[in-house]
Each structure stands twice: as C-alpha cells, then as structure tokens.
Amino acid sequence: MLYSHTIDPEKTKRLEITLNDWLNSHPDGEYIQGMLALGGVLVMVVDDRELRHDIFNIHIKTNKAFQSLTKRFITSHYYVCVNEDHKVAFAVSRLFYHQVLLRYYSPLLCLRLQEIGIEPEVYVWDWFVQCFMGIFTLDQCYVILDLLFSLQLNDNILVCLSIAILDELKSIILKSNFEKVMMIFTDLKNNIPLVDFPRIIQKTILIYTTTPKSIFREFEEIDSQIYDGLIEEDYCFHFEQLYLDISSRELVLFKALDLKNLLVIDCFNVLKMRTETMYRLDNALIFNYPPDVIVNKDYKQRQREIFTTLSLYKSRITVIIVK
C-alpha cells in the first residue's frame, strides 16, 4: 500500500481490533488480504478530532464504516471464502459486468486483451476485493470511498472505475504483449504514475452517468436471479444475452431535454410520418428500415449505406424501435 509510511501504534491497534471484530462477527469466514488495504484506509479516515480522547467511540466509528462496506456488497459479491449465499455466482457476475462495460466503451481494448489471452479475472479481481485501496495513495483512496458512500455503496461504480483505469492504460496495452501487460497489472501500485488520477475519476463518473440505464437494469436483474437461486455458481455468463431496452419514461425524458440529439431507427413502421405521429418525434432524426434490410444477406450494399450514415451520428442518443 502506498500509505504504509504512516506507522502509528494507535492506528495499528485500531486496525487489528477492526479486523478481529469482523472475524468474530463472521465465524465461518477467514481473513482476506484485501481487508488489510480496505481496513487500513478506514482507520486513517476515522480520525475525528473531537473523539481523539474517546478511543471507544473511534473504534465504533471505524468498525461501523468497515462493516458497512463489507456487509453491503463486498462480502456477498467479492469475498468468495465467506459463508454467504450465492457468493461464487455474485463474484463471477462482477467479472461479467466488467467485460460488458469494457466491450461497450472500448471494443478495441477489449479485443486486444482477448487476443493476448488476458481475461478479467486475471487483473480486475484484486482491484475489486480491495475496493482499489491497495493501489492508490491515501488521499486518492479517500476520493474513491467518497464515491462509494455518496452512491449508497452501489458497486457498479467499482466496475466503472476498472474501465476508467484500463482506458488510461489503453495506449500501453494496445502495443504491448502478454508479459508486459501482466507486469503492469501485477505491480499496478508502482505503475500508478502512468495514469492521471483526476482524469480516472472524471472518466469513472462519466462512464457511470452515461452508461444506458438499460445496462444497469440488466445487471440488477441478474443480481435478482442470483438471489432467487436461478443463477448458480456454475452458470456460464458467456451466453448471457442482455436486452438493452429503453423505458417509455426515459424516451419521454429524452424528448423533453435532448430531442435534437435523438436518433430513431424504426424497424416497425415503414413511413417516417407514422413514426412521428405514434411517438410524437416531430424534430428528431428518424430512419425507417424494415428488419430485412438490416439482417437479410441480399441487402449488404444497403446495409453498408445504412451504417455509414449512422456512423455520422455516433454522438447522438440512438433508439431502435422494434415489435
């Protein structure tokens, strides 16, 4: 950890108490290396000046923060050695979420990692179980914790953070082989100068706020299926199909706030006038394409024209209507 230079006997004792309390409250669990990084940061965070002479209350605040982080999502979603229901399924699902967002935001980077044989579990797992606490400086860890707590401990932000880090390392990864990339991942805490932390946080927030809500809805649906026992630890996520739909409420919101940037591809109505009337999209850019134009092999030239045209509007919000 990059904050290990701060050696304080009192804080060391508090860290031991925090970890022991966690183990006592999880008799079927065991100590995990990632807990040291996470607990160490929390011990440094909880340094309330008003409580400096009240060690008991400082311990309570530290333990409360640690229990909140671990109990809310880390224990059940990442620490597979803890006796929690569906722990392995949750753990594997997070790797799947990472792969989905990486493929969505940087297909080229995703393809490159696959080409050199580096799967998400090889590098991103250690980041998740430590909440990234083991690779950033103490001040930077405070920012990450602030993100987690401000989003009510929604662990989707951790997945977004992992994508932002990869994006910062993109130029290196694209031109490096397996050994070079693995060396960077394995010793990332010493390679952090390669990345710009403020830019990583900006990218993380951008990814989190611009990811289509339908993707997060699909993630929530998978979590619900895991809770219900419909997805078990041997489930193969490689064949999982995500349905990235848009709700009627979101369409109304886009219409109200950003109609000029709304691109609609209607594969149900042949006439543009029909689309405008049915969905009240008078000022939106609309393309009416029958499904066979998109999928039929006899329409390859037309497909090229369509997708060439659509590529000009890549910065727009795209809605595809099918029935």
C-alpha positions as CSV (number, residue, x, y, z in Angstrom):
1,M,0.0,0.0,0.0
2,L,1.2,3.5,-0.8
3,Y,0.3,4.9,2.6
4,S,2.3,2.4,4.6
5,H,4.8,5.1,5.5
6,T,2.4,6.3,8.2
7,I,3.1,4.0,11.1
8,D,1.1,4.9,14.2
9,P,0.9,2.3,17.0
10,E,-2.6,3.6,17.9
11,K,-3.9,3.2,14.4
12,T,-2.2,-0.2,14.0
13,K,-4.0,-1.3,17.2
14,R,-7.3,0.0,15.9
15,L,-6.8,-1.8,12.6
16,E,-6.2,-5.1,14.5
17,I,-9.4,-4.5,16.5
18,T,-11.4,-3.7,13.4
19,L,-10.3,-6.9,11.6
20,N,-10.8,-9.1,14.7
21,D,-14.3,-7.7,15.2
22,W,-15.1,-8.6,11.6
23,L,-13.8,-12.1,12.1
24,N,-15.7,-12.5,15.3
25,S,-18.9,-11.5,13.5
26,H,-18.2,-13.9,10.7
27,P,-17.2,-17.1,12.4
28,D,-17.3,-19.1,9.1
29,G,-15.1,-16.6,7.3
30,E,-11.4,-16.0,7.3
31,Y,-9.0,-13.1,6.9
32,I,-8.6,-12.0,3.4
33,Q,-5.6,-9.9,2.1
34,G,-7.8,-7.3,0.6
35,M,-9.3,-6.5,4.0
36,L,-6.0,-5.1,5.2
37,A,-5.9,-2.4,2.5
38,L,-9.5,-1.5,3.0
39,G,-9.4,-1.5,6.8
40,G,-6.1,0.4,6.8
41,V,-7.7,3.3,4.8
42,L,-10.7,3.4,7.0
43,V,-8.6,3.6,10.1
44,M,-6.8,6.6,8.6
45,V,-10.1,8.2,7.6
46,V,-11.7,8.0,11.0
47,D,-9.6,10.5,12.8
48,D,-12.2,12.7,14.4
49,R,-10.5,15.4,16.4
50,E,-13.5,15.6,18.8
51,L,-13.0,11.9,19.6
52,R,-9.3,11.7,19.9
53,H,-9.6,11.2,23.7
54,D,-12.5,8.8,23.3
55,I,-10.9,5.7,21.8
56,F,-14.0,3.6,22.3
57,N,-16.1,5.8,20.0
58,I,-13.3,6.0,17.4
59,H,-13.3,2.2,17.3
60,I,-17.1,2.2,16.9
61,K,-17.0,4.6,14.0
62,T,-14.2,2.7,12.3
63,N,-15.9,-0.6,12.7
64,K,-19.2,0.8,11.5
65,A,-17.6,2.1,8.3
66,F,-15.8,-1.2,7.7
67,Q,-19.0,-3.3,8.4
68,S,-21.0,-1.0,6.1
69,L,-18.6,-1.6,3.2
70,T,-18.2,-5.3,3.7
71,K,-21.7,-6.2,4.6
72,R,-23.5,-4.2,1.9
73,F,-21.8,-5.6,-1.1
74,I,-18.2,-6.7,-0.7
75,T,-18.8,-9.7,1.5
76,S,-21.5,-11.2,-0.7
77,H,-20.2,-10.1,-4.1
78,Y,-16.5,-10.5,-3.8
79,Y,-15.2,-12.4,-0.8
80,V,-15.9,-15.9,-2.0
81,C,-14.3,-17.6,1.0
82,V,-17.0,-16.0,3.3
83,N,-20.0,-18.2,4.1
84,E,-22.6,-16.2,2.2
85,D,-25.4,-17.5,-0.1
86,H,-24.6,-17.4,-3.8
87,K,-21.1,-15.9,-3.2
88,V,-19.4,-17.5,-6.2
89,A,-22.2,-16.5,-8.6
90,F,-22.1,-12.9,-7.4
91,A,-18.3,-12.9,-7.8
92,V,-18.3,-14.2,-11.3
93,S,-21.1,-11.8,-12.3
94,R,-18.9,-8.8,-11.4
95,L,-16.3,-10.0,-13.9
96,F,-19.1,-10.3,-16.4
97,Y,-20.2,-6.8,-15.7
98,H,-16.7,-5.5,-16.2
99,Q,-16.4,-7.3,-19.6
100,V,-19.8,-5.9,-20.7
101,L,-18.8,-2.3,-20.0
102,L,-15.3,-2.7,-21.4
103,R,-16.8,-4.1,-24.6
104,Y,-19.3,-1.3,-24.7
105,Y,-16.9,1.6,-24.1
106,S,-13.7,0.3,-25.7
107,P,-14.3,-2.6,-28.1
108,L,-10.7,-2.3,-29.4
109,L,-9.2,-2.6,-25.9
110,C,-11.5,-5.5,-25.1
111,L,-10.4,-7.3,-28.3
112,R,-6.7,-6.6,-27.6
113,L,-6.9,-8.1,-24.1
114,Q,-8.6,-11.2,-25.5
115,E,-6.0,-11.5,-28.3
116,I,-3.1,-11.6,-25.8
117,G,-5.1,-14.0,-23.5
118,I,-5.7,-11.8,-20.5
119,E,-9.2,-12.3,-19.0
120,P,-10.8,-10.0,-16.4
121,E,-10.3,-12.4,-13.5
122,V,-6.5,-12.2,-14.1
123,Y,-6.3,-8.5,-13.2
124,V,-9.5,-6.9,-12.0
125,W,-10.3,-9.4,-9.2
126,D,-7.6,-8.0,-6.8
127,W,-8.9,-4.5,-7.6
128,F,-12.4,-5.3,-6.6
129,V,-11.7,-7.2,-3.4
130,Q,-9.6,-4.2,-2.1
131,C,-12.0,-1.6,-3.5
132,F,-8.9,-0.3,-5.2
133,M,-7.5,0.7,-1.8
134,G,-4.2,-1.2,-2.3
135,I,-3.1,0.6,-5.5
136,F,-3.8,4.3,-4.8
137,T,-2.4,6.8,-2.4
138,L,-4.3,7.6,0.8
139,D,-5.7,10.9,-0.4
140,Q,-6.9,9.1,-3.6
141,C,-8.5,6.3,-1.6
142,Y,-10.5,9.0,0.3
143,V,-11.9,10.1,-3.1
144,I,-12.9,6.5,-4.0
145,L,-14.5,6.0,-0.6
146,D,-16.4,9.2,-1.0
147,L,-17.7,8.0,-4.4
148,L,-18.8,4.7,-2.9
149,F,-20.7,6.2,0.1
150,S,-22.2,9.0,-2.0
151,L,-23.7,6.4,-4.3
152,Q,-25.1,4.4,-1.4
153,L,-22.4,1.7,-1.8
154,N,-23.5,0.9,-5.3
155,D,-20.7,-1.4,-6.5
156,N,-21.4,-0.5,-10.2
157,I,-19.1,2.4,-9.6
158,L,-16.2,-0.1,-8.9
159,V,-16.8,-1.6,-12.3
160,C,-16.8,1.8,-14.0
161,L,-13.6,2.6,-12.1
162,S,-11.9,-0.5,-13.5
163,I,-12.9,0.5,-17.1
164,A,-11.5,4.0,-16.5
165,I,-8.1,2.6,-15.3
166,L,-7.9,0.4,-18.4
167,D,-8.8,3.4,-20.6
168,E,-5.9,5.4,-19.1
169,L,-3.6,2.5,-19.9
170,K,-5.0,1.9,-23.3
171,S,-2.1,3.3,-25.4
172,I,0.3,1.0,-23.5
173,I,-1.9,-2.1,-23.6
174,L,-2.6,-1.8,-27.4
175,K,1.1,-2.0,-28.2
176,S,2.3,-4.5,-25.5
177,N,2.4,-8.2,-25.3
178,F,1.1,-10.5,-22.6
179,E,4.2,-10.3,-20.4
180,K,4.4,-6.5,-20.5
181,V,0.7,-6.0,-19.7
182,M,0.7,-8.6,-16.9
183,M,3.7,-6.9,-15.4
184,I,1.8,-3.6,-15.4
185,F,-1.3,-5.2,-13.8
186,T,0.6,-7.2,-11.2
187,D,2.5,-4.2,-9.9
188,L,-0.1,-1.5,-10.7
189,K,0.5,0.3,-7.4
190,N,4.0,1.1,-8.6
191,N,2.8,2.0,-12.1
192,I,0.1,4.4,-10.9
193,P,2.3,7.4,-12.1
194,L,1.4,6.1,-15.6
195,V,-2.1,7.2,-15.1
196,D,-3.8,10.5,-14.2
197,F,-5.9,10.0,-11.1
198,P,-8.2,13.1,-11.5
199,R,-8.8,12.1,-15.1
200,I,-9.6,8.5,-14.0
201,I,-12.2,9.8,-11.5
202,Q,-13.7,12.1,-14.2
203,K,-13.9,9.1,-16.6
204,T,-15.4,6.9,-13.9
205,I,-18.2,9.4,-13.2
206,L,-18.7,9.9,-17.0
207,I,-19.0,6.1,-17.6
208,Y,-21.3,5.8,-14.6
209,T,-23.6,8.6,-15.7
210,T,-23.6,7.9,-19.4
211,T,-24.0,4.1,-19.3
212,P,-27.5,3.3,-20.6
213,K,-29.8,2.7,-17.7
214,S,-30.9,-0.5,-19.5
215,I,-27.4,-2.0,-18.9
216,F,-27.7,-1.4,-15.1
217,R,-31.3,-2.7,-15.2
218,E,-29.9,-5.9,-16.7
219,F,-27.2,-6.1,-14.0
220,E,-29.9,-5.7,-11.4
221,E,-32.0,-8.4,-13.0
222,I,-29.0,-10.8,-12.9
223,D,-28.5,-10.0,-9.2
224,S,-32.1,-10.7,-8.5
225,Q,-31.8,-14.1,-10.3
226,I,-28.8,-14.9,-8.2
227,Y,-30.6,-14.0,-5.0
228,D,-33.5,-16.2,-6.1
229,G,-31.2,-19.1,-6.9
230,L,-31.9,-19.1,-10.7
231,I,-28.3,-18.4,-11.4
232,E,-25.8,-20.6,-9.6
233,E,-22.0,-20.8,-9.4
234,D,-21.6,-23.0,-12.5
235,Y,-23.6,-20.6,-14.6
236,C,-21.8,-19.6,-17.9
237,F,-22.2,-15.8,-18.4
238,H,-20.6,-16.0,-21.9
239,F,-24.0,-17.0,-23.2
240,E,-25.9,-14.3,-21.3
241,Q,-27.9,-12.1,-23.6
242,L,-28.5,-8.5,-22.4
243,Y,-31.7,-6.8,-23.5
244,L,-30.7,-3.1,-23.7
245,D,-34.2,-1.6,-23.9
246,I,-35.3,1.9,-23.2
247,S,-38.3,2.6,-20.9
248,S,-41.1,4.9,-22.0
249,R,-40.2,7.3,-19.2
250,E,-36.6,7.6,-20.5
251,L,-37.9,8.2,-24.0
252,V,-40.1,11.0,-22.7
253,L,-37.2,12.5,-20.9
254,F,-35.0,12.4,-24.0
255,K,-37.8,14.0,-26.0
256,A,-38.1,16.8,-23.4
257,L,-34.5,17.6,-22.9
258,D,-32.5,16.5,-25.9
259,L,-34.7,15.9,-28.9
260,K,-32.3,17.4,-31.3
261,N,-29.7,14.7,-30.4
262,L,-32.2,11.9,-30.6
263,L,-31.7,9.4,-33.5
264,V,-34.5,7.0,-34.0
265,I,-34.3,3.8,-36.1
266,D,-37.8,2.4,-36.6
267,C,-37.9,-1.2,-37.8
268,F,-41.6,-1.4,-37.2
269,N,-43.1,1.5,-39.1
270,V,-42.2,1.9,-42.8
271,L,-43.3,5.5,-43.0
272,K,-41.5,8.3,-41.2
273,M,-44.7,10.2,-40.8
274,R,-46.2,7.2,-38.9
275,T,-43.2,7.2,-36.5
276,E,-43.5,10.9,-35.9
277,T,-47.2,10.6,-35.2
278,M,-47.1,7.5,-33.0
279,Y,-44.1,8.6,-30.8
280,R,-44.5,12.4,-31.2
281,L,-41.0,12.9,-32.5
282,D,-41.5,15.8,-34.9
283,N,-38.0,17.2,-34.6
284,A,-35.9,14.0,-34.2
285,L,-33.8,12.4,-36.9
286,I,-35.7,9.3,-38.0
287,F,-34.7,6.4,-40.2
288,N,-37.3,3.8,-41.2
289,Y,-35.8,0.5,-42.1
290,P,-37.7,-2.8,-42.4
291,P,-35.9,-5.6,-40.4
292,D,-35.0,-7.5,-43.6
293,V,-32.9,-4.5,-44.7
294,I,-30.8,-4.9,-41.6
295,V,-30.4,-8.7,-41.5
296,N,-31.0,-10.1,-45.0
297,K,-27.8,-11.1,-46.8
298,D,-29.2,-9.8,-50.1
299,Y,-29.1,-6.2,-48.7
300,K,-25.3,-6.0,-48.0
301,Q,-24.9,-2.8,-50.0
302,R,-27.9,-1.2,-48.4
303,Q,-26.5,-2.2,-45.0
304,R,-23.2,-0.5,-45.7
305,E,-25.1,2.7,-46.7
306,I,-27.2,2.5,-43.6
307,F,-24.3,2.0,-41.1
308,T,-22.1,4.6,-42.9
309,T,-25.0,7.1,-42.4
310,L,-25.5,6.1,-38.8
311,S,-21.8,6.4,-38.0
312,L,-22.1,10.1,-38.7
313,Y,-24.4,10.4,-35.7
314,K,-22.4,8.4,-33.2
315,S,-22.6,11.1,-30.6
316,R,-26.4,11.1,-30.6
317,I,-28.7,9.1,-28.4
318,T,-29.9,6.1,-30.6
319,V,-33.3,4.5,-30.1
320,I,-34.2,1.4,-32.1
321,I,-37.9,0.6,-32.3
322,V,-38.9,-3.0,-33.0
323,K,-42.1,-5.0,-32.3
